[in-house]
Amino acid sequence: MDINKIHSVYFVGIGGIGMSALARYFVAKGKTVAGYDKTPTDITEGLEALGVKVHFEDSINNIEEAFLNKETTLVVYTPAIPKHHSELNYFIDNNFNVLKRSKVLGFITENTFCLAVAGTHGKTTTTSILGHLLNACNMPVTAFLGGISENYNSNLILNGTEVSVVEADEFDRSFLTLSPNLACITSMDADHLDIYGDASALIQSFEDFSKKVKPEGKLFVKNGLPLSGITFGIEDDSDYSVQNIKIENGAYIFDVKTPSTVLEKLQFNLPGRHNLSNALIALAMAVEYGCPYQQLAKALASYKGVKRRFTYQIKTEDFVFIDDYAHHPEEINAVHQAVREMYPGKKVLAIFQPHLFSRTRDFVDDFAKSLSQFDAVLLLDIYPARELPIEGVTSQWLLDKIENANKQLVLKTDLIQKIRESDARIVLTIGAGDIGEEVKHIKKEFSVAN
């Protein structure tokens, strides 16, 4: 694919976090960009502010003339789009250049120095830290993020095109389209079993990804994973290791042992050991790329996080409201560890919306165990995303397995009242579905109250 011959780019599913980052990239490249999505969101509004035309009805009539020349139009789609989508089928039936998002990302990055972040957890935060570090060191980087960076209020960092930073997504084996120079694998816990069937197939895909690293490239792996590479870990004997951890004023202060030296008294402001691990691997990749230590230390301390990743919505002495995207039992465990570390002895209410029927089925006992750790649990109905219901797989089924006296199934419309009735002063919203839309309502209500 010759990007220079493409004048117009049409996105089917333009509001997706990865899709919208690509849309922003093509706008910056001077292409005419438009697309379809199911519903308006903050992301689609942001694209429209850039001049991108977005519509929300699946109709061939909505495709403007600028996108009807198959020689100069690229059509990008996401696997989340249903197979019967009329606009997507129109482009396919008429032999347009139609590519999955991951393929386009592969084309864009293949002639750059590519740093790729893989793993079942931690991709988005690690990618955004790495993008921020390289940008702060004034490297010519384009970073495609799977979330909205608090530092840039965007899912795209654009400071040049020689270097690229990308999330290497294991869903649908998308990461096999990449050929990175530097890559890391943060975790390999079972997930996406609706795609892979079993955990061994998922592990095999990560092994396949590790072989996509260029011959002269480097692979970083979390200590303990069954792959060889440069290791990283917390308080262990890894090649890159966090040591001497302290918490001061809600921030981590720590040292990092590298293969050649020790970086002392680094500061990182995100809570949770999982985030400390994400910061470590981003730092290690930036060091191996060649960023100066002094600039890296300053950049790490200035990192603000990603929206919906342990994001403080309200933070007062008597009431704290945190929102997080966690949608896997291990991610919920990480959120629990972080909140207990920051607020020892405080009562915590977790509001969780399960994401996907298949994921709930595959990990129901692990979800129950993770959620049982909180002092109180409010459970919403399962968010189906791309799936149809599975018989017997319900939030009530999950609720029955949670070992907690303070648990109940609730409707979104009752959330604010249920929070009011709770004596917990730390409230968490957790999940990858549309629970994020409830956050602004909760924030508004309890900002006034507190």
C-alpha positions in Angstrom: 0.0 0.0 0.0 1.4 3.4 -1.0 0.1 5.9 1.5 1.1 8.8 -0.9 -1.5 7.6 -3.5 -4.3 7.6 -0.9 -6.2 10.9 -0.8 -9.3 9.7 1.3 -9.6 7.4 4.2 -12.9 6.0 5.3 -13.3 4.4 8.7 -16.0 1.8 9.5 -16.1 2.0 13.3 -14.3 5.4 13.5 -15.2 5.9 17.2 -13.0 3.0 18.4 -10.0 4.0 20.5 -7.5 2.5 18.0 -9.5 3.5 15.0 -9.7 7.2 16.1 -6.0 7.4 16.7 -5.4 6.3 13.0 -8.1 8.8 11.9 -6.2 11.6 13.7 -2.9 10.4 12.1 -4.4 10.6 8.6 -5.9 14.0 9.3 -2.4 15.2 10.3 -1.1 13.8 7.0 -3.5 15.9 5.1 -5.9 13.2 4.0 -9.7 13.6 3.7 -11.2 11.5 6.6 -14.7 10.4 7.4 -16.5 7.4 8.8 -19.3 5.6 10.5 -19.9 4.7 14.1 -22.8 3.3 16.1 -23.2 6.2 18.6 -21.8 9.7 19.3 -19.1 9.8 22.0 -16.5 12.2 23.3 -14.1 10.6 20.8 -16.3 11.2 17.7 -16.9 14.8 18.9 -13.1 15.3 19.1 -12.8 14.0 15.5 -15.6 16.2 14.3 -13.7 19.2 15.8 -10.8 18.3 13.5 -13.1 18.5 10.5 -13.8 14.7 10.2 -17.4 14.0 9.1 -18.9 11.2 11.2 -22.4 9.7 10.8 -24.3 7.2 13.0 -26.6 5.4 10.6 -25.4 2.5 8.5 -26.4 3.6 5.0 -24.5 3.6 1.7 -26.2 7.0 1.0 -24.0 8.5 3.8 -20.8 7.7 1.9 -19.8 11.0 0.3 -18.4 11.3 -3.3 -14.9 12.0 -2.1 -14.7 8.4 -0.9 -16.1 6.6 -4.0 -12.9 6.6 -6.0 -11.4 3.1 -5.4 -8.0 4.2 -6.7 -7.5 6.9 -4.1 -9.6 5.7 -1.2 -8.5 3.5 1.7 -11.2 1.8 3.8 -10.3 0.8 7.3 -12.5 -1.4 9.5 -12.4 -2.9 13.0 -13.3 -6.5 13.8 -16.0 -5.2 16.1 -18.1 -4.3 13.0 -20.8 -7.0 12.3 -20.4 -9.0 9.0 -23.7 -7.7 7.7 -22.7 -4.1 7.9 -24.0 -2.5 4.6 -21.3 0.2 4.2 -18.5 -2.3 4.8 -20.0 -4.8 2.4 -20.4 -2.1 -0.3 -16.7 -1.3 -0.2 -15.8 -5.1 -0.2 -18.2 -5.9 -3.1 -16.9 -3.0 -5.2 -13.2 -4.1 -4.8 -12.1 -1.1 -2.7 -8.8 -1.3 -0.8 -10.3 -2.5 2.5 -8.0 -3.3 5.4 -8.3 -4.2 9.0 -7.0 -1.6 11.4 -4.0 -3.8 12.5 -2.9 -4.1 8.8 -2.9 -0.4 8.4 -0.9 0.1 11.6 1.6 -2.5 10.2 2.0 -0.6 6.9 2.5 2.8 8.7 5.1 1.5 11.1 7.1 -1.0 8.9 9.5 1.7 7.7 9.9 3.3 11.1 11.9 2.4 14.1 9.1 0.6 15.8 8.6 0.1 19.6 5.7 -2.3 20.3 4.1 -3.1 23.6 2.3 -6.5 23.9 0.6 -8.3 26.8 -2.9 -9.2 28.1 -2.7 -6.3 30.7 -0.8 -3.0 30.8 -0.5 -2.3 27.1 -2.3 1.1 27.0 -0.6 2.5 30.1 2.9 1.2 29.1 2.5 2.5 25.5 1.4 6.0 26.7 4.3 6.1 29.2 6.8 5.1 26.5 5.3 7.6 24.0 5.5 10.3 26.6 9.1 9.5 27.5 10.3 9.5 23.9 8.4 12.7 23.1 9.7 14.5 26.2 13.3 13.5 25.1 12.4 15.2 21.8 12.6 12.0 19.7 10.8 12.1 16.2 8.0 9.8 17.4 4.4 9.0 16.5 2.7 7.1 19.3 -0.7 5.3 18.7 -2.4 4.9 22.1 -5.2 2.7 23.1 -6.5 5.3 25.5 -6.7 9.1 26.0 -3.4 10.3 27.5 -3.9 12.8 30.3 -0.7 14.6 29.3 -1.9 15.2 25.7 -5.7 14.8 25.9 -5.4 12.6 22.9 -4.7 9.0 21.8 -2.1 10.2 19.3 1.3 11.8 20.0 2.7 13.2 16.8 6.3 14.6 17.0 7.8 13.1 13.9 7.6 10.0 11.8 11.0 8.2 12.1 10.0 6.4 15.3 6.7 4.7 16.1 5.2 3.5 19.4 2.2 1.1 19.1 0.1 -1.3 21.2 0.6 -4.8 19.9 -2.9 -6.2 20.4 -3.3 -9.9 20.8 -7.0 -9.8 20.1 -7.7 -11.5 16.8 -3.9 -12.0 16.5 -3.6 -8.4 15.3 -0.1 -8.0 16.6 1.3 -10.4 14.0 1.1 -7.6 11.4 3.9 -5.7 13.2 7.7 -6.0 12.7 9.1 -4.2 15.7 12.7 -3.2 16.4 12.1 -3.2 20.2 9.1 -5.1 21.7 8.0 -6.1 25.2 5.5 -8.6 26.6 4.0 -7.4 29.9 1.8 -10.5 30.7 0.4 -13.6 29.1 -2.7 -14.4 31.3 -5.5 -16.3 29.6 -8.0 -13.9 27.8 -9.9 -13.7 24.5 -10.7 -17.4 24.8 -13.6 -16.7 22.4 -10.9 -16.2 19.8 -8.2 -18.6 20.9 -10.2 -21.5 22.4 -7.7 -22.2 25.1 -4.7 -20.6 27.0 -2.1 -22.7 25.1 -3.2 -21.1 21.7 -2.9 -17.7 23.3 0.6 -18.4 24.6 1.6 -19.7 21.1 0.4 -16.4 19.6 2.8 -14.5 21.9 5.6 -16.8 20.9 4.8 -16.1 17.3 4.8 -12.4 18.0 8.2 -12.7 19.7 9.5 -14.0 16.4 8.2 -10.9 14.5 10.9 -8.8 16.3 13.5 -7.8 13.6 16.8 -9.9 13.7 18.8 -7.0 15.1 16.0 -6.0 17.5 15.4 -6.7 21.2 12.6 -8.4 23.1 11.8 -7.5 26.8 9.8 -10.0 28.8 8.4 -9.8 32.3 10.5 -12.0 34.6 8.8 -15.4 34.9 7.2 -15.6 31.5 8.2 -18.6 29.3 10.1 -16.6 26.7 13.7 -15.5 26.5 14.7 -11.9 26.3 15.8 -8.9 28.4 13.9 -9.4 31.7 12.2 -6.8 33.9 10.6 -7.1 37.3 10.0 -5.5 40.7 12.5 -6.2 43.5 14.1 -9.2 41.8 17.2 -10.2 39.8 15.9 -9.1 36.4 18.1 -7.2 33.9 15.9 -4.1 34.7 14.6 -4.1 38.2 12.8 -1.7 40.5 14.5 -1.5 43.9 14.1 0.5 47.2 10.5 1.4 46.8 9.0 4.1 49.0 5.7 6.0 48.9 5.9 9.8 49.5 2.9 12.1 49.1 1.0 9.5 47.1 3.9 8.9 44.7 6.4 6.1 44.3 10.1 6.9 44.8 12.4 4.2 43.7 15.7 3.1 42.1 16.1 1.2 38.9 18.9 -1.3 38.4 19.8 -1.5 34.7 22.4 -3.9 33.1 25.0 -1.1 33.4 24.1 1.3 36.2 21.6 2.2 38.9 19.2 5.1 38.3 18.4 6.6 41.8 15.4 8.3 43.3 13.0 8.2 40.3 9.5 9.4 40.9 6.3 8.0 39.4 2.8 9.3 40.4 0.5 6.5 39.4 -0.5 4.1 42.2 -0.3 0.3 42.1 2.6 -2.1 41.6 1.2 -3.0 38.2 1.7 0.6 37.1 5.2 0.6 38.6 5.9 -2.4 36.4 4.5 -0.6 33.4 6.7 2.4 34.1 9.8 0.1 34.4 9.4 -1.5 31.0 8.7 1.8 29.3 11.8 3.2 30.9 13.9 0.1 29.9 12.8 0.4 26.3 13.5 4.2 26.2 17.0 3.5 27.7 17.7 0.8 25.1 16.5 3.2 22.4 19.1 5.8 23.6 17.2 8.4 25.6 19.4 10.3 28.2 18.9 9.3 31.8 18.4 12.8 33.1 15.6 13.6 30.7 14.0 10.3 31.3 13.8 10.9 35.0 12.2 14.3 34.6 9.7 12.9 31.9 8.7 9.9 34.1 7.9 12.3 37.0 5.7 14.4 34.7 3.6 11.5 33.4 -0.1 12.0 34.4 -1.7 8.7 33.2 -4.5 7.5 30.9 -8.2 8.3 31.2 -10.1 5.4 32.8 -6.9 3.8 34.2 -7.1 4.4 38.0 -8.3 7.9 37.2 -9.2 10.1 40.2 -12.6 11.7 39.5 -13.0 13.0 43.0 -10.2 13.2 45.6 -11.1 14.9 48.9 -10.3 14.0 52.5 -13.7 12.4 53.1 -14.6 11.0 49.6 -12.6 9.4 46.8 -14.0 8.3 43.5 -11.8 6.4 41.1 -12.6 5.0 37.6 -10.8 2.1 36.0 -11.0 0.2 32.7 -10.2 -3.2 34.4 -12.2 -6.0 32.8 -10.1 -9.2 33.6 -9.7 -10.7 37.1 -6.0 -10.0 37.2 -6.7 -6.3 36.4 -9.3 -6.1 39.2 -6.7 -7.6 41.5 -4.2 -4.9 40.5 -6.8 -2.2 41.1 -7.5 -3.7 44.5 -3.8 -3.8 45.4 -3.4 -0.2 44.4 -6.4 1.1 46.4 -5.5 -0.8 49.5 -1.9 0.5 49.3 -3.1 4.1 48.9 -6.0 3.9 51.4 -5.2 1.3 54.1 -8.0 0.6 56.5 -10.6 2.5 54.4 -13.9 0.9 53.3 -14.0 0.4 49.5 -17.2 0.0 47.3 -16.5 -1.5 43.9 -19.1 -1.1 41.1 -18.4 -3.6 38.3 -19.8 -4.0 34.8 -18.7 -7.4 33.4 -17.6 -7.2 29.7 -18.5 -10.0 27.3 -20.6 -13.1 28.1 -17.7 -15.4 27.0 -15.2 -13.7 29.3 -17.6 -13.8 32.2 -18.2 -17.6 31.5 -14.5 -18.4 31.1 -13.4 -16.6 34.3 -16.4 -16.5 36.5 -14.7 -18.1 39.5 -11.7 -15.7 39.2 -14.0 -12.7 38.9 -15.9 -13.8 42.0 -12.6 -14.2 43.9 -11.3 -10.8 42.8 -14.5 -8.9 43.6 -14.9 -10.7 47.0 -11.8 -8.7 48.2 -13.7 -5.4 48.3 -15.8 -4.3 51.3 -18.9 -3.9 49.2 -19.9 -4.8 45.5 -22.5 -3.4 43.2 -22.8 -5.5 40.0 -24.3 -4.3 36.7 -25.6 -6.4 33.9 -23.1 -7.9 31.5 -22.1 -5.5 28.7 -22.4 -7.7 25.5 -20.1 -5.7 23.1 -19.9 -7.9 20.0 -21.6 -10.9 21.5 -25.1 -12.5 21.8 -26.2 -13.8 25.2 -25.0 -17.2 26.4 -27.6 -19.3 28.2 -27.0 -19.3 32.0 -24.2 -16.6 31.8 -25.6 -13.7 33.8 -24.5 -11.2 36.4 -26.7 -12.9 38.9 -24.7 -16.1 38.3 -21.5 -14.2 39.0 -23.1 -12.4 42.0 -24.1 -15.7 43.6 -20.4 -16.8 43.6 -19.1 -13.6 45.2 -18.3 -14.2 48.9 -19.3 -10.9 50.3 -22.3 -10.0 52.5 -22.5 -6.5 51.0 -23.2 -7.4 47.4 -26.2 -6.7 45.1 -27.2 -6.5 41.4 -28.2 -3.0 40.4 -29.4 -1.0 37.4 -27.5 2.0 36.2 -30.4 4.3 37.1 -30.0 3.2 40.7 -26.3 3.7 41.0 -26.2 7.1 42.6 -28.8 6.2 45.2 -26.9 3.0 46.1 -23.7 4.9 46.5 -25.5 7.3 48.8 -26.8 4.4 50.9 -23.2 3.0 51.3 -20.9 4.1 54.1 -17.8 3.5 52.0 -15.8 6.6 51.3 -13.7 5.1 48.6 -15.8 4.3 45.4 -14.5 2.5 42.3 -16.2 2.1 38.9 -14.6 -0.8 37.0 -15.2 -2.2 33.6 -14.6 -1.9 29.8 -18.2 -1.5 28.7 -20.4 1.7 28.8 -20.0 2.1 32.6 -17.6 4.9 31.6 -20.7 6.9 30.5 -22.0 6.8 34.1 -18.8 8.3 35.5 -19.7 11.9 34.7 -23.1 11.6 36.3 -21.6 10.1 39.5 -18.8 12.7 39.5 -21.3 15.6 39.1 -23.6 14.3 41.9 -20.9 13.7 44.4 -18.7 16.7 43.6 -21.7 18.8 44.7 -22.3 16.7 47.7 -18.7 16.9 48.8 
